[in-house]
């Protein structure tokens, strides 16, 4: 068994070069490469404790130093999307079903099976009679532990050297993004374009694995399932493999199908492509690879077919979670900044692993290539297909960096290590500090969703609203109201509200109309409540207006009237009001 090296710097990796490539045809050596010694787990536990402490800092800053009059819920990475998941938790807690509706739009539609992690959290919370967010934060903590362990297992599957395994995990967590350096160097090009003009850092989750640790829970689980599925496949295709890697493969694929089906076809396609290439190379069927690929496909297929119908065919969901779900990839040259060192160093794995390469080395190389190419598949959600590419490139980069370090003297290795840290760490550090600062100041990231008065008004409305009723407010208000109320919001999220331009036009028209016209517009669109907080107040002046009878055009001698709706204030606290669109309220005459 390999001994645990004290550090994971390029200098320490030089001595690992001789053991970096196991014999190609030795099943025993390749299986030995996947073993993780108890000392490695102890090292990983220490790293995990440090990482968890660092990841807890934004939460501590929020609880101790965050604005007392603002409300934050959920994650600090992609916080604007978290109300969508909170809405799923709330529906899980309120209903016995695992199907959910889209609360972020008023159109009638059939519920679908999606976000089962959050629906399950809601059901656990209801069973324990606690707030869903309490269960979520516990799950978030466990998810971080699981993700770190999965990343190390992934690295250990393809790398024999302990130093390389540690280096690979370090590259994964740091992210190696060069966006900050690119932004600094390109800043003169943006001169005169405004104070906020700059080259984007490229901090998407496909690029920054550090961000996944701060992202919503299902994304942590998705990355863990992705890398574990590939690792299990690598072990399952080895001679002498037992049933365990097949069980692990089935479990990881099922988990990925449940939490993040976007990249599941790419993962299954990777297995099929590897199997086909093995057959072409040997002209013999690699039956273990065939069996593993078939198993993964059989587990994935039912949910893939369901998701294809629901989000590509079904008339409502194919729009709100299909056509509007656009996540495009950057230009190819931009990848050099986004992935930075791992992309630049990955090709050196070809030199570090000379021919004849074993099955795992070929699989590692193919994984990096396939996931990179998946970035440019002709689908609206391109970038999501490549979830897992950064860890795959980090494994190759660790091998290449170790090979390069082995060719240098002590001083050269030291300089190489310092250069790698100086290039890779600043962007991750800058983003981390930005998240912590945002927890205190709500800038540069907007991590607080509402004022405390607004949130309390939303909780009051949730206690009085029925599931078939609709509330209207500006988009920023609707985005978090949908997470609280049992009904639906008129406009809540630009990605999952049906006909966003049309909904925005109605909101603008309502808030810029006199109260009597606003009441008529709301009634015509089937809206029951008007949420009127500081954001809405900035758009227009709304107040109570009684209903009235409007004469209808009729032949002589016939009198017809139409009852015009009223706006009746039913809640007021500070700057927040809620109005009921009431079609029965008429002022009583004085006698």
N, C-alpha and C positions, 0 to 999 in steps of 0.2 A: 504493500500500500504506500502511495506517495506520502511524504511528510508535508506538513503545512509550512509554507514559506512565510517569513515574518512580514513581508511587504509585497506589494503588487506593482511596483514601479518598473519601467523598462529595464533598469539595471538588474533587478532581481530576475527578470524574464530571460536574460541571456543564458543562464544556466539551465533553463528549461528547454532550450532549442532541441537538444538531442532526443528528448522524449516527446516532442510535440506530435510526431507522426507514428501511430501504431502500425504494425504489419497489416497489409491490406487484407489478407485472407485469414487472419487469426480472429476467430469469434471470441476467444477468451480475452484477447487484448482489448477488443472494442467494447465488450461488456464491462471489462475492468475500468474502461474510461468513463463509464456512466456512474460508477459507484461514488458515493459521496461519504467521506470519512466523518466520524463524529466530531473531530476537531474542526472540520469545515463548517458544520452546523453551528458549533459554538462561535466560530468567527462570524458567521452570518447573523447569529443572534445579537452579537455586539453591534455589528453594522446596522441591523434592523432597529435596535434601541436608539442609536444615534439618529437614524433617519426619522423614526417616529417622533423623536423630540423636536427635530427641525420642522417637521410637518405640523406639529402642534402649535408652533409659534403664531401663525396667523389666527388661530382660534383663541389663543390666550390674549393676543392683541385685541381681538374683537370683543371678548368678554370683559376685559379689564380697561381698555382704553378706547373702545369703539364709541361712536356717537350714540348717546343715550336715547335720542329721539328718533333713531332709525332702526329698521328691522332687517336682519340678515337671516337667510335660511339656506341650509345645505352647503354646497361646495364653494370653493374660492376660485376654481378654474371653470370657465364657462358658467358663471353664476346666473346668467340670463336664461339659460335653459332649465335650471333646476325646478322652477314652478311646474313645468310639465311633468316631472317625475313626482313632485309632491302631490299633484292632482291625481296621479295613478295610485299613490299611497292612500289618499283620502277615499278614493273609490273602492279600493280594496278593503278599507276599514268599514265602509258603510254598507257594502254589498256582499252577498254570499257567492257571487259569480267571480270568475277570473277574467271575464271580458270587461273592457272599459270603453267609454265614449270619449270623444274629443270635446272637452269642455270649452275649448278656445274658439268655438265658432257656433252660431245658432242653428245651422241647418240640421234637419232631422237625418239620422243615419243609424246604421246597425253597429252594435259594439263589436270589437275585435279583440283577439288575443295578442297583447303586446305588453312590454315592460313587466314581465312576470315577477322580476326581482322586487320591484316597488309595490306591486299589488300584494305580493307575499309579505312585505314589510308591514303594509297596512293591516293585513289580517293578523299578523303576530301582535301588532300593537293593540288591535281590538280585543284579542284574546287576553292579553296581559293588562288591558285597561290603562295603557300609557300612551303618551303622544307618539305618533309615528316617527317624528324626527329623533326621538330618543333611541328607538330601535335602529333607525338609519345610521346615526353616528357610531353606534356600537358595530354595526355591519361595516361601516367605512374603515374603522380601525382594523377589523379582521381582514378586510379586503386588502389593505396595504401590506399586512404580513403575508398573506397568500400570494400577492403579486411579487414581492421581493423573493420569496421562496421559489416561485415558478421561474423567474428570470435566472436564478442561480442554477436550477435544474436544467434549464435550457442551455446555459453556458457549459455546464458539466457534461452534458450529453455529447457535445462536439469537441470539447477541449480536455485533454488529459492533464495538462500542467495546472497546478493549483494557482500559480501566479497568473497564468493567462485567464483562468476562470474569474479570478478577482478583478483583473483588469477589464474584462468584458463587462462585468456588472458595474464597475465604476464608469465605463463609457456609456452604458445604458442610462444610469441614473443622472449623470451630468448632462447628457443629451448631445454634447459636442457641436451644438449649433453655433455658427459663426455670424449670426444675424447682427449682433451688436457691433462687431468689427465692421461689417458691411455697411451698417447704418452710419457709423462714424466717418468712414472713408467716403461714402457717397453723399454726405450732408451738403457739401458745396453745390451739388447738382440740384438741390431742392431750395437753394437760396432764392428768396423773393416769392415763394409759393405759399407763404403763411407760416405762422408759428408752429403748427402741428404737422407740417409736411416733412416726411422722412421716409426712408426705406423701411418697409415692414420687417419686423424681427423674424417672422416665420415661426410663431410659437404654437403651431397646431399640435394636437396630441400624437399625430403620426410622426412628428419630428422630435418632440420633447417628452421623453418617457417620464421625466420628473413631473411634468404637468399631469400625467395620468394618475400619479399618487395623490394629486390635489383635485382631481376631477370627480364627477359623480360615480357612485359605486359600480354601476353596470359596466363602465369603461375599464375600471381596474380588473373586474372579473373577465371581461372580454379579452384583454391583453394576456392575462394569465392563462385562459383557456386556449388562446391561439398558440402561444409558445409551448404549452404542455402537450397540445395535440401533435405538434411537429416533433417534439422530443419523444413522445410515446411511439409515433410512427417509426422514428429512427431506431428505437430499441426493438420494436415488433418485427422488423424486417431482418434482424440479425439471426444467424443460425443458432439454434438452441433456445430461442426466446420462449418464455412460458406464456400462460394466459394473462398474466398481470399487465403487460404493456398493451394488450388488446383491450382489456377492460379500461385501462387508463385512457386509451385512444377514444373509445366509445363515450366515456364520461366527459372528456374534454370537448369532443365534437358536439355532444348534446348540450353542454353548457354554453358553448359558443352559439349554437342555433337558438338558444333561448334568450341570450343577453345581447348579441350583436351579430345578426345573420348577414350583415353587409359583406363581410370578408370571408364568410364561410365557403362560398363557391371557389374563391381563390385558394383557400387551404386545401379543399378537396381536389381541386384541379392540380395543385402542386403534387399531391400524392399520385394522382393518375399520370401526370407527366413524368415523374420520376420512374414509375413502373414501366411506362412505355420506353423510356430511354434505356433502362436496364435491359429490356428485351432486345432493343436494337443493337446494343453493345455486345450482348452475349448470344443472341439468337436462341435463348432459352427463356421460358417463362419463369420470372422470379415469383414463385408461388406465395411466398410470405408477403411480398409487397402487394401482390394481387389481392390476397386475403385482407390485408390491412386497408387497402384502398376501397375494397368492396364494403368492408365493415363501416368505414367512415361515411361512404356514400349512402348506405342503407340507413344509418342513424340520422344523417342530415336531410335526406330527401323529403320526408313528410313535412317538416317545418319549412323547408325551402319552397315546396309547392304551395303551402298555405300562404307564406309571405308573398310569393309571386302573385297569387290571385288577389290577396287582400290589398297589396300596395302597388300593383301594376295593372290590375284588371278592374276591380270593384270601383264603381263610378265615383264614390265620395273619397274613399281612402287613397285611391290612386292619384288624386290631386293633392290632398293636404299632406300626405306622407310619401308621395311619389314624385309628381311633377315639380312640386315646390321644394322638394328635398335636394337642393343643389349644393354640392360641396366639391368644387372643381379643384384640380391640382395646379401647382405653379408651373411656370415655364421650366423646361428641362435644365437650363443653366442655373436657375434659382436653387436647384437641388444641392449645388456645391456649397451654398451658404446654409441651407436648411439642415442638411445632414453633416456638413463640415468634415471633421476628421474621420468619422467612420466610413464615409463614402470615399474619401481620398485614400485611406489606408486599406480598405477592403480588397482591392486588386492584389496587394502584396501577399494575400493568402495563397494565391496561385504559386508564388515562389516558396512560401513557407511549407506548403503541402506538395512536394514534388510527386510526380507519377512513380509508381502506381498508387493512386489515391484509394482510400477505402470507401465503403458505402456512405458512411456518415459525412465524410469530407465532401463527397459529391452532393449529398443532400443539402449540406450547409451552403455550398456555393449556389446550388439551384434555388434554394429558398430566397437568398438575397436578390438574385436576378429576377425571379418570378414576381416577388412583391414590389420591386421597383417598376417593372413593366406594368403591373396592375394599376399603378398611379394614372395611367393614360388609357385605361379601358373606356370605350364609348358609352358611358353611363353618366347620369347626372351627379351621382355621389362618388366620383372617381377616387377622391382622397381616402374615403373610408375603406376602400378595397385593400389598401396598403397597410392597414393596421398591423403592426408587428415587424415592419421593415427595419425600424431603427435597432431593435435588439438583434435582428438577424445580421445586419451590417456590423454591429458592435462585436459579435463573435468573430467575424472575418477580420475586422480591424485589429482585435486583440492578437490574433495570430500573426497578422502582418507586422504589427508594431513590435512584437517579440522577435520576429525574424530580423527586422531591421536593427533592433537594439543589439542582437547577437553579433552583428557585423561591425559594431563600434567598440571603441575602447571605453574605459570607465568614464572619462570626461565626456566623450561623445554621448554615452547613454544618459548621463546626468543632464546634459543640455537638451537631449531629445525629450526626456521626461518633463523638464521645465517648460519647453516650448509647447508640448501637448497640453499641459495644464493651462498655460497662459492663453492659448488659442481657444480651448474648449470651455473653460470654467466661467469667463466673464458674462456670457449671455445667460447661462443658467442662474448665476448669482444675481444678475440684474433683474431677471424676471421674478426670482424668489423675493428679493427685497421689495419689488413693486407690489407683489401680493401682500406682504406683511404691511407695507405702508398703506395700501388700499383698505386693509382691515381697520385701520385707525382713521383715515381721512376720506375714504370712499372715492379716491382718485389715485392713480390714473385708471384703475378698473372700478366700475360701478358694481360693488358687491352687496349693496343694501337695496332692497327692492321697494321699500315703502317707508313712510313715516309711521311712528307708533300710533298716532291718531288714525291714519288711514287703515292700518292693520286691524285695529280694534273695531273700526266701522265694518271692515270686511268680515270679521268674526261675528258681529251682530247680524249682518245680512245673511251669513251662512246659517244662522239659527232660525231665520224667518223665511227663507227662500225655498221653493220647491224645485224638484229636478227638471220640470218642464218650463221653468221661467228663465228669462234672459235679462241681463244687466248690461248697460252700456256705460263706458267711460273711455278715456283715451287709451291708446295701446299700452302705455307703460303701466296704467292701472289694471287693465284687463289681464295683463300677463301674470300678475300674482293673485288677482281675485279668483281666477279659474282654479287655483290650487286650494281655495277655501270653500267656495260656495258649492252646493249640490247641483245647482243649475248650470247655465252656460253664459259665457260672456259674448258680447257682440264682436269685439275685436281684441285678441289676446296675444298673438304671436305671428310674426310675419312668415314663419315657416309652416304653421299648421292651422291658420285661420283660412277658411275658404274665401276666395275672391277678396284679397287684402285691399287692393285699390278701391274697390267699391265700398268696402266697409269703412275705410278711412274717409271717403267722401261723405258718407252719411254722418259720421262722428263730427266732422268739421261743420257740416250743415246744421246739425242739432245745436252745437255749442255756439254757433254764430247767429242763431235765430232768436227772435223774441220768445218768451216762455210759452205763449199760447201756440206758436208755430212749432216750437220744439216738442211740445206735448203731442201735437198732431202727427209729427214725423215719427216719434217714438212708437205711438200706437199703430201707425201704418206698417211699421216694420216688426211688429210683434214684441217690442221691448217692454218689459214690466217695470224695471227699475233704472233710474239714472244715478250713477255714482258721481258725486260732485266734490272733488277734493282740490288741493292746490294746483295740480296740473290742469284740471278741467277749468278751474277758475281763471287761470291765465289765458284760456282760449276764448272765454265769453262769459256773459252775465246771465245766470239762470236764477229764477225765483219761483215761488208758488204762483200758480194761476188756476182759477176755478174753471170748472167745465161750463159750457154754455150751449144753448140751443141755436143752431144755425138753420134759417129757413131754406127749404129745398125748392127748386124750380118745379112748379106744378100748374095744371090748368086752372082757370078762374073758378073760384068757389071751393077749391081744394087746398088745404094747408098741410104742408109736410115739414118736419123738422129733423135735423140730425144732431145727435148729442156729441159735441166735441169733447175730447178727453181733458182731464185736469192734471196738473202736476201738484202733488200733495207731499209736503216735506214730512217724512216719517222718522228721520234720524238727524241729529245735529250734535256734533262734538267738536269744538274748536273750529278749524277751517274745513271740516269735512261734513258734508250733508248727503243724505240719500233721499231721493224723491220716488214716489210711487206714481206710475202712470195710471190714473184712476178714471174709468169711464162711467162711474156712477155718482160722482161728487158734483152736485149743483148747489149754488148758494141759495139759501132760503130767503124769500122776499120778506120785507118788513110790512106788517099790517098795523 
